[in-house]
Amino acid sequence: MSDGTTLAHAFLAALAANDTELYEQVLAQDASLRLWRWDGAEAYRPRERVTLRLMEEWSAWTDAKIELMSLLADDKRAAIEFRIQATESARYMEHNRSAFLNIVDGTIQSIDLYCAEPLPSARRKGWIAPATTTDEELRQLFDSYQWIFDIREWIPPNIAGRQSARMLRAGSGDRHPGSNFVVGLVTTPEEADALITETIAFHRERDIGFQWTVGAYDKPIDLGRRLEQHGMVLAGDQSVMARIGLDDLDIPTNSEVLVEVLDGSDDQAVEAAFQVFGESFHYTSEQFDERRMGFFERIKDSTYREQETSYLARIEGIPVGAATIRFEGGLALLGGAATVPTYRSRKIYSTLLRRRLEDARAHGYHVSAIYAGPMSRRVVGRYGFKEYARSQIYGWMPEIDMEVIRSLVPND
């Protein structure tokens, strides 16, 4: 082998196959490995030690898969960016890595492998949960689904954030607590208190509010109580609900409601849907300004539309409802659905619900899920959705305003 691109692909194939013979084909006998990890550096030489180190790690995973992100090569060097996803200690994790291969006489002479700290992840593409999915399998999916968003595909405008194996903290920096959030804490009780103190101090210093979602899988198990002890306030809860089987959709509709799919070609329709969401979810003027660009970007992106469909509902030409559905991670996830307050009780929500489930079935999906607040929970519960877990939403502001805190979980 002499071509750097061919060698790079062969190296990844050896890694994925965990095969000694494949490593012998691509690595020089005196090959070396410099492993630059987030927790320290390692070095190995010759080929037998390099192979052993790489195979030991891979053997610890039972379901690992590699995704090539980018590759640049000539006949002397190759640079590879790739991602490994695998289950570790009952959590689905991803390892984002870059490898620089030095090529001599048609084989890899040395490898510099840069390994970022592993992050919680989700099965984002290429798999659909079967109709035989069990309750326990669904709960495991929900545990990882909060990490479904892939920043490799899109970075929202007006966002700053940090993710680690312990938690995700992100937001726009707007003062409203609904614009900044924390999710997914997994740590010890002692570290939890330190992180809560640090997080509140971070937002206090910037004079902004934030919300903290406490899920069924977060640790420590008394996280909610600890948040309250630090001055955070319970805003309400949301249910993690799912329906298995999308046939026999006995869901009422309103024949007056016309539902259109937003394809990004009509700016007025996109703006109308954005206004419906904003009015229904009580956006502040700052939130309207900060979220509009991202809303338009996503709907106008054809790659995005392959994964998520957005809808606008009208009655006699008047925009009265909007909704989304996302096809990823094995589930058809029902995103935000909103009805203009003055048009409620006219089966607009149920019409949008049925349309989205019909589209999910047409895409080959068997399971639909939703993160439902009190209002949505009551509706979808009548149409075959079962609750699997419940999350609590806590809010904090430099000066607590209970009306604002309660708005974090819409219930009207």
N, C-alpha and C positions, 0 to 999 in steps of 0.2 A: 504494500500500500504506500502510495506516495502523495496523493492528494490530501490536503489538510481537511477539506470538507468530508471526504470519505472516512478519514481516520476519526474525525470528531463524531460522526454518526456511529462508527464501529465502537468507539469508547462508550457512548451512551447505551448501545446495545449490550455490551459486556456488563455494564452496570446493572441494567434492567434484568438481564438473564442470570446474573450472579454466577457466572460461569468461568472457571479457571482457564479453560482452553481458549475462550474468546479473549480474555485478558492477555494471554501469551501471544495471540496473533497481533495485538495492537501495541503492546508495551515492549520497549527494548529490554534486554536481559538485565541491564544495569539501570533501569528506570528509577526515578525518584519521585516522591510526593511531598510537597509542602502543603500542609492543611492549615488554613487560616480560619479558625473558628472564633465565634463570639466570646468563648470562654477560655481562649488560649490557642497557642500554636503547637503543631505536631510535625514531625518529619520522619520519613521512611525511605529505605533503600536497601536492597535492590528490588527487582520486580516481585519476588515472592512475598516480601514484607508489604509492599504497596498493595498487592492483590489481597492479602489477608486482611489488611485494615479496611479496605473498601467492602469486602465481602462480609466481614463481621457486622458492620453496620446494617447492611441490606438484609442479612439473615434475621435480624431482630424484628423485621416487619413482615407481616403475613399478607398484606394487601397493597404493597407499595406500587406506585405507578409514576412514570416520568413524563413531563410535558416540556418539550423544547420551546424556548421562548425566542431565542435569536442565536445566530451563528455567523461568524465572520472568519474566513480562513484563506491562507495561501499555502505554498508548499513547505513553509518553515514554521508557521505559527497558526494556531486556531484559538478563537475565543468563543466560548459557549455560555449562554445564559439558559438555565433550566430550573424546573421546579419539581420536587418530589413530594407526593402526598401519601400519607400512610397513617394508620391507627397506632397510637402510642399511649399506653396506660389508659385505655378506654376513651381517648380523645382523638379525633381526626385532626392531624397536623399537616402543615406544609413547610418544606425546607426550600428556601430560595437560594440558589447557588450560581456561582460563576466559576468556570474552569478555563485556565489558560494553558494550552498544550504546546510544548516545545518539540518540534519534529526534526529528527536527524535520521538520514538514510531510510526514510519511509516508515519509521516507527516513532512512537511517542517516547522521548527521552526524559522529559520531566513534566510534572503537573503541578500547577499552583491552583488549589481549590479553595475558594472563598465561601464560607458557610455562615450565613446570617442566623440569628437566633430563630428557632422554629416558632411558628405562629399557629393558633387555632385556625382550622379551615373547614371547608364543606365540599361535598361532591357536587361540583357546579355543573358539569356537562356530561353528555354521553351516556346517561343512565336514566331510566324511568321506573319508579317504584311500582311493583306489580300489584294487581288486584288482591293478591294473597298476602299482602303486607300485614304483619301482626301488630298489635298495639305496642308491644315492646320495641319492635323495629321502628315504628313511627316515633316513639319517644326518643330513640337514639338519633333519628334524623332531625328532630326538632332541637336536640341538644347542639348539633353542629350547624343548624341552618342560620343561626344568628351571625355566622361568619361567611354567608353566601356572597356578599358583595366583594368584587375583585378589583382592587385599585389598579391592577395592571391594565384593565380595560378602560377605565374612566376615572378621572379625579374631578369631583364636582367643583364648580367655581365657588369662591368664598368659603373655602374649607381649610381647616388645619386640624391635624389629629395625630395620635400616636397609638399604635397597637402593640401589645406584647402577649406573651403566653398567659399573663395574669389578667389583662383587661384591655378595653378599647375606650379611649377618650377622644372625642372629636366635636367639631362645631364650627359655626361661622363667626363667633365672637359677638353676635348681636346680644343685647341685654336680656331679651326674653328667654326664660329657661327652656322653652321648647326648641330653641335653636342650637343648644349645646347638650351633649349627652355622654353618658357612661354606660357601658354594658359589659357583661361577661366576666365578672370577677371570679377568679379561681385562685385562692391563696390561703394562708394560715390565718387564724384569728388575730395573731399579733401583727402580722403584716397588713391585714385588712384595716385595722384602726389607723395605722400609719398612712396608708393610701387614702383613706377617707379624709383624714386631716390635711394631707398634701393636696388633694383634689379641691376641697373647699377653699383652701388658701389660694390655690391657683386662680379660681374664679373670683374670689373676693378681691384679689390684687387688681384684677381687670374690671371690677365692678359689673360683673355679668352673672346671670343666673344659669342654671343647668338642671337637667333631669337625670335620674339614675334608675335604670330598669333592673330590678332584681328578679332573676329567672329561677325556675325550679331546679336548675342544675348548678347554680352559683354556690361558691363556698367562701366563707363559712356559712353554715345553714341558718345562722341567726343574723345574716347580713342586714336585713330590714331593721331589726332592733338596734343594731349598731349605728345605722344611718340616722335614726331618730335621736339617739343619744348625742350625735354630733350636730343636731339642729336641723336635719332635713325633715320634710313634711310629706306624709303619704297623700298623693293626689288621687289615687284610685288603682284599678287593676285592669288587666287585659287577659283574655283567655287564648290559649293555643288550641285551636280546634281543627278538625279534619273530617272530611267525608271520603270513605273508601267506596269506589264504584260510582261512576258518573252516568249510568243509564237510569231510565225512569225518573226523569227530572220533573217531579210534580210541584213546580214552582209557579205561582201565578204571575201574569204579566199584564201590562196595560197597553192595549193596541194603539193608544194615542202616542205612545213613546216611540220615537224613532232613534235607533242607536247607530252611530257611525264610528268606524275605526279611524283613529288619527294616524295618517301616514306622513305627516310633516309637510305636506304640500300647501296647506291652507293655514296661514298664520292666524287668521281670525278665529278659526275653529280651535287651534291650540290655545290661544289666549282665552277663549271662552271657557275651555276646560280648566285652565289655570284659575280663572276667576271663580268658578264653581267650587274648586277645592279651597281656595282662600276664604271665600265667604262662609262655607260650611264648617271649616276648621278654625275660623276666627283668627286668620293671620293678622298680625300688626302691619302697619305701613312698611316698617323695616323688613319684615319677613316677605312681604310681596316683592320688594325690591331685590332682596338677596336671593330669592328662590326662582325668580322668573328665568334668568339666563340658563340655569341648569335644566329646568323643565323643558325649555325649547331645544337645548342641545341634545337631550336624550331622545326626544321624539323625532327629531330630524336626522338622527343617526341610524342608518339602515341596519348596522350590526346590533344596535340596541333593540330595534324593533323585531329582530329575530328571536329575542329572548323575552321581550315584554310588549304587551299590547295595551294601548290606551284607548279609552272609549269616551265619547261625548253623547249624552242623551238630550233630545229636544222634544218639546211639545209645541206644535204649531210654530216651529222655527225658533222657539225660545230655548236657550240652554238651561236645563233644569237638573242635570246630573252628570257625573263623571266617575270613571273607575279605571283600574288597571288589573292585569293579571300577568304573572311572571312565570315562565317555563324554565325551571332550573332546579338542580339538586334533586331530581326525581319527582318533584311535586309541582303542581300548578298552584302557585301562591296567589291568593286574592289580595291585591294591594288596596290602597285607599279607595273607598267608594263614598261619594258624597252626593247629597241631594240639597238643592237650594231650599232653605227653611220654609219659604212660602209655598212650596210645591210638595211638601211631605204628605204622607198618607195617601198617595196616588199610585202606589206600586212601582215607583221609579227604581227604588233600591232592588226589589225582587226581580224586576225586568233586567237590570244590569247583572244581577247575580246569575240568572238563568243563562243569559247570553254568554257570560264568561265561562260557565261550566260546559255549555255546548261547544264552545271553541276549544276548551281543554280536552274534551273527549275527541274532537276532530283531530287534535294534535297527538292522539295516542295515549293521553294520560289517564290514569285510573284513580289517582288520589289528589284531592284539592284541599288546601290548607288556608287558614286565615288567622291573623292575630287580631282578635275581636275585642273591642271595648264593650261596655255594658249595652249600648244600643244595638250594635251589630250582633252581639252574642245572642240576644233575644230573637233576632230575625233568623239568622242562619241555623240556630238550634231547632227551628221548626222544619228545616229542610234537609235533615240527615247529617248535620255536622255534630260531632261529639267532642267534648272538651277533654284534652289530654294533659294539660298543665295550665298553670296560671302565673302571671308575672305581676309584680307590684311596681308602680311608678312613683318615685319620690322626687320632690322638687326642692330647690334651694334658690334663694334670691338674697342679695345684700340686705334688703328689707322685705320680709315675707309679706306677700299679698295673696290671701287665700283664694280670691277670685281668679287670679292668674294661675296659681298652682292647680286649682281644680280644672282649668281649661286644658291641662296637659292630657287629660283623659276625657274626650268629648262624650257627653251623655245626654244629648238632646235630639 
